[in-house]
Amino acid sequence: MVMERIDLKKAQAIAKNKGLKPGKVKGTEGVQFTKGKNDRLTVITWEEFEKILEARGLDIYESGGWMKIMKKA
């Protein structure tokens, strides 16, 4: 399947439907989606998530309901 870039609003809607929240990998600037049950991740606000994406040159891509964070194309 082809991964398609999506905006933050669409990512928030998909995340809400799947019970996911924005998370930051402890001790790094890495971000990913989480259900909040992983000790290696800290749940963060969507605003902080967006700031980290911008600072690191990342976008959110989606295919078939699966989201992935990758470098901007």
Long-range contacts (C-beta under 8 A, 24 or more apart in sequence): 1-63, 1-64, 2-63, 3-61, 3-62, 3-63, 3-68, 3-70, 4-61, 4-62, 4-63, 5-59, 5-60, 5-61, 5-73, 6-60, 6-61, 6-62, 6-67, 7-60, 8-46, 8-49, 8-50, 8-53, 8-60, 10-62, 11-60, 11-62, 11-67, 12-46, 14-62, 14-65, 14-67, 15-67, 18-65, 22-46, 22-48, 22-49, 24-48, 24-49, 24-52, 29-55, 29-56, 31-56, 31-58, 31-69, 32-69, 33-67
